[in-house]
Amino acid sequence: MPFFRSLLLLALAAFCWLGISALRADGPPDAVNLDSGWRLWLDVNAPWRDDPLYLPDEVAPLSHLPLNQPTGGWTALDDRAGVAVSLPATVEQFYWGKAPNKVSDPKRVDDVVNFDGTYQGVSWWYRTFLPPDLRPGQSLVLAFPGARLRAEVYVNGQLMGYNLIAETPFSTDITHAIIPGAPNQLAVRVTDPGGNLDHADDTLIPWGRYGIPVSHGFGGLDGGVTLALRAPVAVSDVAVANHTDPRAVTITAEVASTGAAYDGPVVVSILRDGKEVFTASAPVQVPPGGSASATVEARVPDAELWSFGHPALYTARARLDPAGHTACDATFGFRWFSVEGVGKDARLFLNRHRVVVRSADSWGFWAPNGLFPDRAAAERETAAALALGLNALQNSRHFPKATVLDACDRAGLGRWCEPGGGIF
């Protein structure tokens, strides 16, 4: 399968979220936020156009991926280089029209190659952090809500993570790279091959011998980066999937071990406003140093259904110990969409009641950085939609951010995704 087709299928699969309540877990409650204290430096001389690119199933082991140091070596990333930033942020937020834009063909002007102030190339995002003391078997996990486009994560000069799927969440275990009791350097190498600043998406971004589905022409990191201390055996992820019965869900918990095997129960709970309304357990067998999943079918007969204008939300929690040190949460709503009469008299139903969607396009351009909204920006959008009498918004031809989906969930607004030119 050609490389760009693989990326395309991944992108289309991500858009098919109807009936899925939790696109990502909320994570452990004691995770430390790392959004402040960053510096951004443009590595304008870094080569990138002929780089080999790697899909998610081609990344492991990281040892076979190339190591890309900053031009001038790691000492180039100091307190004097670049500018101080907090996340979310993009290069264009600070360097619009100020950075050299080295295009491969200066005569080419179209929807992909922009000459309007955006930056194509490599940027470095870096900061220091002090890791907590680790007991035997514990691990440190970095989680990123998203980056555009390629992100290579380095800790103390070691490559610890790689993500090519633009603006999607990813995480990486950095335990083996940290230096205990001392400041550690976290550096993310972001490569932006170009993009567009309009509605067009019927072409590909050229990157060496590859073609990448077009997306917004900004490069940067989303906010909500966290560092979490994980127990030797812990729930690493949890997902909630809805059912045709609106008051039923399937909760899947992934359990990971950094050492010894685990053969025992996973306790799954559903909470509303901190009160437990459902609990059950499921067995899981985790191999040494591996992971495994457990699934629980849950039904809450008196569950309050999420609907337009009525944002009833619950929390799914999966844990191994009562204290919650091995837990992971996900927020969701009890709900189900269905369609009847396709090709004849098509009608949309939410929770078995017919609904008519009143929606507007959201192109996904957010002030002040162009690409990544913070919570306040997402809630301004939902407030505007409600003031206009809308009951939904559509993600027009860009990947929906978790911040945006969460804001719609809280506001009782639907969000539907339009993949647009993915056919190309």
Residue, then its C-alpha position, 0 to 999 in steps of 0.5 A: m500500500p503506498f505510504f500516503r494511502s496508509l496515512l489517508l486510511l489512518a486519517l479517515a479512521a480517526f474521523c469515523w467516531l460516531g458512537i464513541s464517547a471517549l476519544r482519549a483517556d483523561g489520564p492519571p489524576d496526579a499527572v504534572n502539567l508541563d505547558s510552561g517554561w518552554r523555548l522555541w528555536l527555528d533550526v532553519n539549516a536543518p535538512w528534512r526534505d529527504d527524510p524517511l518517514y515512519l508510520p506508527d507500526e514502523v516506529a518500534p524499536l526506536s533504535h532503528l530511527p535516525l537521530n537528528q541533533p540540532t544544527g550546532g549540537w545540543t548546546a544550541l538549545d540554551d536560554r539565549a536561543g529563540v523565544a520563551v513560549s507557553l503551550p499551546a503555541t505555533v511557530e507562526q504565532f511568534y515568527w509570522g513573516k520573519a523566518p526564511n521559507k526555503v521552498s523546493d520550487p520557488k516558482r510553485v504557488d498553490d494551496v500547499v506551498n505558501f508564501d504568506g508568512t508561514y514557516q516550512g522546516v524544523s523547529w525545536w521546542y525545549r525545556t528542563f524538568l526535575p524528575p521525581d524519585l522513582r521506586p523500583g519498577q516505576s516509570l515516567v510517561l510523557a503525554f502530548p495532546g498533539a503536534r503538527l506535523r512530525a514530532e520527535v521527542y528527545v530526553n537528554g539527547q536520546l530519542m524517546g518518541y516519534n509521531l507522524i500523524a498530525e494533531t493526534p495524541f501520543s505518549t512515550d515512556i522516558t524512564h530510561a533516559i532520565i538523570p535522577g536528582a538533576p535538571n533534565q532536558l526535554a526537546v521536541r523536534v517538530t517538522d512542518p512540511g507546509g500546508n494551507l490556510d484556506h478550505a481547500d484539501d483536494t491535494l497532497i503536501p509533497w515531502g520528498r518521495y511522499g505525499i501527505p494529506v493536506s492540513h493547516g499550514f502551521g507548526g507547533l505543539d498543543g497544550g496539555v503536555t503532562l508528565a505522569l509517574r506510573a506504578p510498576v503495574a497500572v492502567s495505562d489507558v481506558a476507552v468507552a464505546n456506546h451501544t444501540d441501547p443508550r444506557a449501555v457502554t463497553i469499557t476497555a482498560e489497558v493494563a501495562s507492566t514494566g516488570a513482573a507479570y500481573d494476573g488479577p482483576v481490573v476494577v471498573s467504575i462509573l461515577r456521576d458527580g463523584k458518586e459511584v453508580f456502577t462497578a464491576s471487575a474483569p480479569v486480565q493477564v499481563p505478561p512481564g514487561g507487556s500489556a493486555s486489555a480487559t473489557v467490561e459491559a456496563r449498563v446503568p438503568d437510570a442513567e441520564l442521557w446526553s442529548f443536545g442542550h442536555p450535557a449529562l456526563y459521567t466518568a469511567r474509571a479503571r483501577l487496580d488498587p483502591a487508592g487509585h494510584t494505578a487508575c485512569d479516567a475517561t469522561f463520556g456520555f450515555r447516548w446513541f445516534s442512528v439513521e433510518g430511511v437512507g435513500k428514501d426518507a433519511r432521518l437522524f435519531l439521537n437516543r431513539h428520538r428524531v433530531v434535526v442538526r442545526s450546524a455551522d462549519s468550524w475551519g479550525f483556525w484558532a487565535p492566537n496561534g492558528l491551530f491549537p485552541d485552549r479551553a477558553a477559546a473552545e468555550r467561546e466557540t460553543a457559546a457563539a454556537l448556542a447563541l446562534g441557536l445551533n445544536a452542533l458544529q462540524n469539524s471541516r476538513h481538519f482533525p478535531k482537538a480533544t479540547v474542542l470535543d470536550a467543550c462540545d460535550r460540556a455544552g450539549l453540542g454535537r460535533w460531526c467530522e467532515p473528512g472532505g478531500g480525504i478521497f484524494 
